[in-house]
């Protein structure tokens, strides 16, 4: 919090529910930060920025550039979680101190800022990145410097690192489930694939194409198009889509490009009343910039929507808006980012140490029963068990959840899709 006032009734209720997570998840009594303060020499043997009273953590996202529209919510969610953890007493008796760095929507900058956080600031963990390009740039730095990243974005899979906990979904959870839904529930047989031109969309669409052509009987891809990251002129792409007349547009356009893509699509006469479109990277954060009138009737595949009707989510939304303003919105990646500090807290307390190797060794099996999205569990492969949901966008910028899967085990290296 920014002042010394007591948390509001809403915030206190949320803190009470989150405080119960370790007990409900593990069956053990209590959180180490509330009852014990072990010696620094016992819980920090690798030179991290841990003192008798504090521990430094990094937040690394794009605060500027084309990806800021998507990543600002992650910064807000991670900050909120850390503030709530500090209000509970911190972790192992230490309050968390945040060092925020701007990746500036530039992948070399992400690597440079990660190196600074690990070498100069000696942070115990980093919450950050959004695009796969930024994560790929940071990954060798993490592995070389033995850093720990909590990565919140849905992504293409085909990766597993001892230095990353992936709190978003991988492709077999988000992509395959949504393609099956389009095929079975909407009768889609022809797909036009579109995306921004970098690692995640291209790899994701490769997986999508394989699934469409080899696993959906009678279905086909009638077009595939990519635009540079930050691109704002989609007229030619939209003309090609109109010529092919697909049953569904299957999209992975990201960041600020979403605004231009959807507005130009609707201006060309393709809207939710006459064209099925499902985008994998349009959340409430992007819709805030796009305008609800430009996405109404279209779909997104996510594990979380702000409109989820459960008590845990309602408390989370209230606390988020209390902290960041009534007009703020919460998207899928924002919620996944919120989970990062809580998962780290539980792993540190299980390990009784901030040392990265010990924290990651104690991460598999962690369960959150009261996460805003519902139950999640850390798999041995460092991804989360979670559900996939299809949301249909309303004019007010929120989504109605029209379909929900069972809990899906993460499989970042799916056989036959690589």
N, C-alpha and C positions, 0 to 999 in steps of 0.2 A: 504494500500500500504506500501511498505517497505522503501519508501523515500518520500521526500516532493515535487516531481515533479507533475505537473498537469496531470490529467488523459489524456490518448490519445484520439484522435477523436472517435475511436471505443468505448472506455470505457465511454466517455462523452455521446455518443448516447444511450448506454445501461442505464446509470444513468438517463438520461432524460426520457426514456420510463418507467423505474421502478418507478421514482418519480411520474409518473402519475397514478400509480395503485390505491392509496387510493381514488383519485378524481373520477376515472372511476368506481371504485367498489362501492362506497358509496354515491356518489352524493354530498359530502360535500366539502368545499373549503379548500384545503391545508392540510399539515402535521404538527402536533404539534411541531415536532422537528425543523421545519424551522422558525416558527413564534413566539413561546412562550417557556419560560423556567420556568415551575412552581416550586414552592418551594419543596425541597426534602421531607419535613415533610408531604406534601399533597399527594405525589405520592409513598411513601414508608412507610407504617405503620406496616410492619411485619419484620423489621430487616434485609432486604436484603442489599447486597453490592452496594448501590446506594449513590453517593455523589452529590454535586452540579454540577459536571462536568463529572462523569463517572458512568457506570453500568457494573458489571461483569457478564459474561456469560460463561458457561462451554461447552466444546466440549469433548465428551466421546466416543471414538472408539478404535478399535484394531489397534494399530500402529505396533504391532509385532504379531507373531504367524500365524496360518493357515488362519485367516480371514483378515489379513492385505491386501491381494491382492484385496479384495472386499471393504474394509472400507477406504482405503487411499483417494479415490476419494471423499468420503463424507466429510472428513476433509477439503479437498481442496475447495469443493463447499461452505461449511458453512463459511470458512474463507473468501472466495471471497465475499459472500453476506454481511458479517459483515463489510468488508473493504469498500464496496460500500455504505452501510448505513452510515458509519462514514464519507465518503466523502460528503454525502448529509447533514451532520449536526448531525447524530446520532438519538437517540430516545428521545423525550421530552427534547431536548437540551443536552443530555448526550451522550458522545462517549462510544462505547462498548469496553470493555477490555476482551480479551479471556484468559481463563485458560484451557489448554488442558491436558487431562488425558488419559493414555493408559490402555484400558481394557484387553490387551494382550491375546485376544481370550480365556479368562478364566472367567467363569460366576461369581464365588465368587469375583474375582478381580473387575469386573464391579460393583458389589454391594458395595464393599469397596470404590472404587473411587467415585461413586455417593454419598455415605455418606460423604466423604471428601469434595466434591464440595458444598454440601448443608449445612453441619454443620460448616465447617471451613472457606470455601470461601464465603458462603452465596450468591451463584450465583442466579441471578433472573430467569434464565432458563438454560436448558441443551439441546444441540443438540447432539443426539447420539444413540448408540446401532445399531446393524445390525441383528444378529440372534434373534430369539424369545427367545432362552435360556438366552441371555444377557438381553433382555427386561424384561423377567419374574423375573430375579434376581434383577433388578433395581426397578421394580414396587413397592414392599412393602416399599422400602426406600423412594421413591417419595411420596407415600401416607402417610407414617408416618411423614415425614419431611415437607410435603406440598410443594414439588418441582414440577417443570413443565418440561416435556420432549417433544421434537419434534422428533418423531421416523420416519425415512425415508424409511423403507424397506417394500416391499410387504410381506405379512404374512398371517397366516391361519385364521385370524379373531377370533371369539369367545371371544372377549375381548372389553371392553369399560371402560375407566378410566377417571375420572375428571381431572387427573393429566397428561394426555398424549394427544397430538394432533398427529394423525397418517397421515403422508403425503404420504406414499406409499399405494398400493392397498391391500384390503383384498380379501379373496379367491373367493367370489362370483363375483368379478370384473375380476380377473386374471384367475382363474382356470376354472370356468364354461364356460366363453366365449371361452377360448382356446380349451377346450374339444369339444364344439359344432362346432367350426371351423374345427377341425380335422375330426370329424364325417361327417359334411355336405360338406366340400370343398375337403377333401382329401380321403374320403371314408373309413376312418379307422373304423374297427370293433373289432379288438383285440388289447389290450393295455398291455404293460409291464411297471409296475411302479417301479421307482428306486429313491433313495434319500440318503442323509446323515442321520445318525441315531441320531436325536434329535427332539425337539417339532415340529418345523415348517414342515419339510418334512413328518413326520408320520401323523400329523393332516391333512395336506393338501392332502395326498394320501388317507386318510379315506374319506374326502369330495369327492375326485376324484372318488374313487371306488363307492360310493353311487350314484353319478351322472351317471357314466358309466352304472351301472347295473340296475338302476331304471328309468333313464330318456332318455337313448339312445337305442332305440329299436334294439335288435339283437347284441348289443355290449357286450363285456366281458373283464375281466381282466385275462390274462393268466399267470401272474407272478408278484411278488412284492419282491423287494430286498432293503436292506439298508446296508450302510457301515459306520464305525465309522468316526466321524468328523476328517478330516486330513488324511484319508486313501489314500494310493497311489498304492494299488495293486488290480486291478479290473478284473484280468484274469478269476477267477471263476465265477463272476457275468456275465461277457460278454459271457462265454460259456453257461451259463443257458439261456441267452437271445437268443443266436443263436439256441439252441435246440427248443425253443418255437416259434421262427419265428413270432414275433408279427407284425401286420401292423404298429404299432408305439411304440416307446419307449417314455414314458412320465416321465420326469426327474426333480428331485429337489436335485441334487448334488451341494454342495456349496463350496465356498472358494477355497483354493489351490488344493483340490481334483479334481476340474474341469480339471486341467491340465493333471493329470494322466488319468482320466476317458476318456476324448476325444481322447487323443493320443493313448491310448491302444485300444479304440474302432476302430479307423481308422486302426491301425496296424493289427487288427483282420479281416479286410476286410469289416467292416460296416462303410459306409460313406454316405454323402448326396446324392450320386447317386443311392444307392440301399437300403437305410433304412431311413424311416421317423422318425425323432426324434425331440421332442419339449421339451426344458428345461425351467423351471421357474426361474432359478437362474443364467443364463449365460448372462451377459451383456458385453458391450464393455470393461469394466475393466477386467473381467476374460479372454475375448478373447485375450487381449493384452498379457497375459501370456500363453494361450493355443496355440496361433498361428492360424491365419486365415485359413491356409491350413487344419487344423484339425477340423474346424467347418463349412466349406463351404458347403452350401446346407441344413444344419440343421436349425431349427427354435427356436425362443424364444418368449414368451408371456410377454409383458411389456406395460406400459403406455407411455414410452418414449424411443426413440432411437436418437442417436446423429445426424443421417441423416435426421431427420424431416425437411421438406422444408417449413419453415415459417420464417418471418423476425425476430420475437422475438428470436427464437432458433438460428438463424444465428448470431445475436448479442451476445447471451450468449456464444456460442461456441468460437467466436473470443475473447471475454473477458477472458474466461477460459484459452485458450491457451496462450494469452498474459501474463497471471499471472503465469501459471504453466508449460509453455513450449509447443512448437509446437507439440511434440510427445505425449502429454497427450491426454487421451480419456475421454468421458463422458458417463456413463451408466445410467440406470433407477434410481438406488438408489442415485447416485450422483446428478442427477437433482432434485429428491424429497428432498434431503438434502438441496439443494440450496433454496427451497421454505420455509424451516423452519424459518430462521431469518426474511424473509419478512412477513410471516404470523404473527409472534410474534410482529414485529414492528407495523403492522396495528392494532392488538388486543390491544396492550399497548396504542396506541394513541386513539383508540375508548374508552378505559376504563379511560384514563387520569391517569393511575396508573400502577406501576410495580407489585402490589400485585397479587399473583397467582390467587386467587379466582375471582378477578375482571377481570383479563386478560382472563381466561377461560370462564367467563360469557359473554364476548363480542366477543368470537371467532366464534360461529356459525353464518353463513350467510356471512362471509367474502368471497369475490370473487377476484380472480386474473385473469384479462382478458389478461394479457401479459406474463404469465408464459411461459417458453420455450416449455412445452408440449401442451400449449393451455389453454383454459378456465378451471379453477378449482374453487370449492366452498366448504367451510367448512360446513359439515352437523351437525345437532344437536348431532349426536353420535360421533363427533370429528374426523370422517374420511372425505375424500375428494370425491366429485363427480369427476369422471374422465373417460376417454376413455381407452379401451384396444386395443392394436395393436399387430399384429403378424409380426415379422421381420424374413426374411430369410438371413442367414449370407453369406457374400461374402469373398473371399480370402483375401481382404485387411483389414478385421477385422471390417468392417461396415456392416449394415444390410439394405436390401430393405424392406420397409413396404409393405406387400402384402395384409393386411386386417386391417380395423379399425372399431371399434364398434361405436354406438351412445354413448352419455354420460350415464354412469351407476351410479345409486344411490348406495351408500355403504350400505351393509346389513351384519354387522359382526355376526349376530345371525340368519342365514338362517333356516327357518323351515324345518325340515326333514333331515338336514345334521349334526346334533349334536350327 
